[in-house]
């Protein structure tokens, strides 16, 4: 039985509607899948950038923290150096005060003469002294030599240098030279003070600043 034109037209319309529906469903499916993939990729890129930003700021934070530690360490070291310098300056001022007081020793002629005798007795040499002390030193030679004769069991050849003298700003004392000046013994008051100060420096620091809790040994 042959189809009429109306039936054919109806079937064609039905097929076209079906194809159109299938196309729409397929397009929706493609759109949905594309949107899903887009969202996934967008999330991946966002997460990737978020991690990069976090890493960047973590590095910056570590750099800032390290810079703070370095700055703090430098400031602490500078503070320690300032304290050490202040302490050294104070010790030097104490020693300088000692030097000034030693200048008073030479003003007491009797005591100073005894001191010169004891200093001369420590050497068998040419004596160099301050020009102002020349007479006093010459007078002290004989008593000093006599004081050590019995100890060393021999005569001492001692002479006072009449050409070369200690500086005028020297606190006093003498220098002893032997073997044509090859050997020198510094018995000036400044040298004695420096020697004593070196020996008792830990005690001086302790008296001025107290005991150092970080020091295990004394020097």
C-alpha positions as CSV (number, residue, x, y, z in Angstrom):
1,X,0.0,0.0,0.0
2,X,1.5,3.2,-1.1
3,X,2.1,6.1,1.3
4,X,0.3,9.3,0.6
5,X,2.1,12.6,0.3
6,X,0.7,13.5,3.7
7,X,2.1,10.4,5.3
8,X,5.5,10.9,3.8
9,X,5.6,14.5,4.9
10,X,4.6,13.4,8.4
11,X,7.4,10.8,8.6
12,X,9.9,13.3,7.3
13,X,8.9,15.8,10.0
14,X,9.1,13.1,12.6
15,X,12.6,12.1,11.5
16,X,13.7,15.7,11.4
17,X,12.4,16.3,14.9
18,X,14.2,13.2,16.2
19,X,17.5,14.3,14.5
20,X,17.1,17.8,15.9
21,X,16.5,16.4,19.4
22,X,19.5,14.1,19.1
23,X,21.7,17.1,17.9
24,X,20.5,19.2,20.8
25,X,21.2,16.5,23.3
26,X,24.6,15.9,21.8
27,X,25.4,19.6,21.8
28,X,24.3,19.9,25.5
29,X,26.5,16.9,26.3
30,X,29.5,18.5,24.5
31,X,28.8,21.8,26.3
32,X,28.6,20.1,29.7
33,X,31.8,18.1,29.1
34,X,33.6,21.2,27.8
35,X,32.4,23.2,30.8
36,X,33.5,20.4,33.2
37,X,37.0,20.2,31.5
38,X,37.2,24.0,31.7
39,X,36.4,24.0,35.4
40,X,38.9,21.3,36.1
41,X,41.6,23.0,34.1
42,X,40.7,26.4,35.7
43,X,40.9,24.8,39.2
44,X,44.3,23.2,38.3
45,X,45.7,26.5,37.1
46,X,44.3,28.4,40.1
47,X,45.8,25.8,42.5
48,X,49.1,25.9,40.6
49,X,49.2,29.7,40.9
50,X,48.1,29.6,44.5
51,X,51.0,27.2,45.3
52,X,53.4,29.4,43.5
53,X,52.2,32.5,45.4
54,X,52.5,30.5,48.7
55,X,56.0,29.4,47.9
56,X,57.0,32.9,46.9
57,X,55.7,34.4,50.2
58,X,57.3,31.5,52.1
59,X,60.6,32.3,50.6
60,X,60.1,36.0,51.3
61,X,59.2,35.2,54.9
62,X,62.3,33.1,55.3
63,X,64.4,35.8,53.8
64,X,62.9,38.4,56.1
65,X,63.4,36.1,59.1
66,X,67.0,35.4,58.1
67,X,67.6,39.1,57.6
68,X,66.2,39.8,61.1
69,X,68.5,37.2,62.6
70,X,71.5,38.6,60.8
71,X,70.6,42.1,61.9
72,X,70.0,41.0,65.4
73,X,73.3,39.1,65.5
74,X,75.2,42.2,64.1
75,X,73.6,44.5,66.6
76,X,74.4,42.0,69.4
77,X,78.0,41.8,68.3
78,X,78.3,45.6,68.0
79,X,76.9,45.9,71.5
80,X,79.4,43.4,72.8
81,X,82.2,45.2,71.1
82,X,81.1,48.5,72.6
83,X,81.0,46.9,76.0
84,X,84.4,45.3,75.6
85,X,85.8,48.6,74.3
86,X,84.3,50.5,77.2
87,X,85.8,48.0,79.6
88,X,89.2,48.2,77.9
89,X,89.0,52.0,78.0
90,X,88.1,51.9,81.7
91,X,91.1,49.5,82.4
92,X,93.4,51.8,80.4
93,X,92.1,54.8,82.4
94,X,92.8,53.0,85.6
95,X,96.4,52.2,84.4
96,X,96.8,55.8,83.3
97,X,95.7,56.9,86.7
98,X,98.3,54.5,88.1
99,X,101.0,56.1,85.9
100,X,100.0,59.6,87.1
101,X,100.3,58.5,90.7
102,X,103.8,57.0,89.9
103,X,104.9,60.5,89.0
104,X,104.5,61.3,92.7
105,X,106.9,58.6,93.6
106,X,109.9,60.4,92.2
107,X,109.0,63.5,94.3
108,X,109.8,61.6,97.5
109,X,113.5,61.6,97.2
110,X,114.2,59.2,100.1
111,X,111.8,56.5,98.9
112,X,112.8,57.1,95.2
113,X,116.5,56.7,96.0
114,X,115.7,53.3,97.6
115,X,113.7,52.3,94.6
116,X,116.5,53.3,92.2
117,X,118.9,51.2,94.2
118,X,116.7,48.2,94.0
119,X,116.3,48.6,90.2
120,X,120.0,49.1,89.7
121,X,120.7,45.9,91.7
122,X,118.8,43.9,89.1
123,X,121.4,44.5,86.4
124,X,125.2,44.7,85.7
125,X,125.1,47.2,82.9
126,X,125.0,50.8,81.7
127,X,122.2,52.8,83.3
128,X,120.0,55.2,81.4
129,X,117.7,57.5,83.5
130,X,115.9,60.8,83.3
131,X,118.3,63.7,83.2
132,X,116.6,65.1,86.3
133,X,117.4,61.9,88.1
134,X,121.1,61.7,87.1
135,X,122.6,62.7,90.4
136,X,120.2,60.6,92.4
137,X,121.0,57.6,90.2
138,X,124.7,58.1,90.5
139,X,124.4,58.3,94.3
140,X,122.4,55.1,94.2
141,X,124.9,53.0,92.2
142,X,127.3,52.2,95.0
143,X,124.6,51.1,97.6
144,X,122.9,49.0,94.9
145,X,126.1,47.3,93.9
146,X,127.1,46.6,97.5
147,X,123.6,45.1,98.1
148,X,124.1,42.4,95.6
149,X,127.9,41.7,95.8
150,X,127.5,39.0,98.4
151,X,124.7,37.4,96.4
152,X,126.4,37.2,93.0
153,X,129.9,36.7,94.4
154,X,131.6,39.1,92.0
155,X,132.1,42.8,91.3
156,X,129.6,44.7,89.2
157,X,130.6,47.2,86.6
158,X,127.9,49.8,86.6
159,X,128.0,53.2,84.9
160,X,125.4,55.9,84.2
161,X,124.9,57.0,80.6
162,X,125.7,60.7,80.5
163,X,124.6,61.3,76.9
164,X,121.3,59.4,76.5
165,X,118.4,60.0,78.9
166,X,114.9,58.7,79.3
167,X,112.1,61.0,78.0
168,X,111.0,63.8,80.2
169,X,107.4,62.5,80.3
170,X,108.7,59.2,81.8
171,X,107.4,58.7,85.3
172,X,110.8,57.5,86.5
173,X,112.9,54.4,87.0
174,X,115.8,53.3,84.8
175,X,116.7,51.3,81.7
176,X,119.7,48.8,81.9
177,X,121.8,48.0,78.9
178,X,124.5,45.3,78.6
179,X,126.7,43.9,75.9
180,X,127.0,47.2,74.1
181,X,123.3,47.8,74.1
182,X,122.3,44.4,72.7
183,X,120.4,43.5,75.8
184,X,117.9,45.9,77.4
185,X,116.1,45.6,80.7
186,X,113.3,48.1,81.1
187,X,113.0,49.0,84.7
188,X,111.0,52.2,84.2
189,X,108.0,52.7,86.4
190,X,105.8,52.5,83.4
191,X,107.3,49.1,82.5
192,X,106.8,47.8,86.0
193,X,103.2,49.0,86.0
194,X,102.5,47.3,82.6
195,X,104.1,44.1,83.8
196,X,102.1,44.1,87.0
197,X,98.9,45.0,85.2
198,X,99.4,42.1,82.8
199,X,99.8,39.7,85.6
200,X,96.8,40.8,87.6
201,X,94.5,41.8,84.7
202,X,91.9,39.2,85.6
203,X,91.8,40.6,89.1
204,X,91.5,44.2,87.8
205,X,88.6,43.2,85.5
206,X,86.9,41.3,88.3
207,X,87.3,44.3,90.6
208,X,86.0,46.8,88.0
209,X,83.2,44.7,86.4
210,X,82.6,41.7,88.6
211,X,83.1,38.0,87.7
212,X,82.3,36.9,84.1
213,X,79.8,34.0,84.3
214,X,80.7,32.9,80.8
215,X,84.5,32.6,81.5
216,X,85.5,29.0,82.5
217,X,89.2,29.9,82.8
218,X,91.1,33.0,84.0
219,X,94.0,34.3,82.0
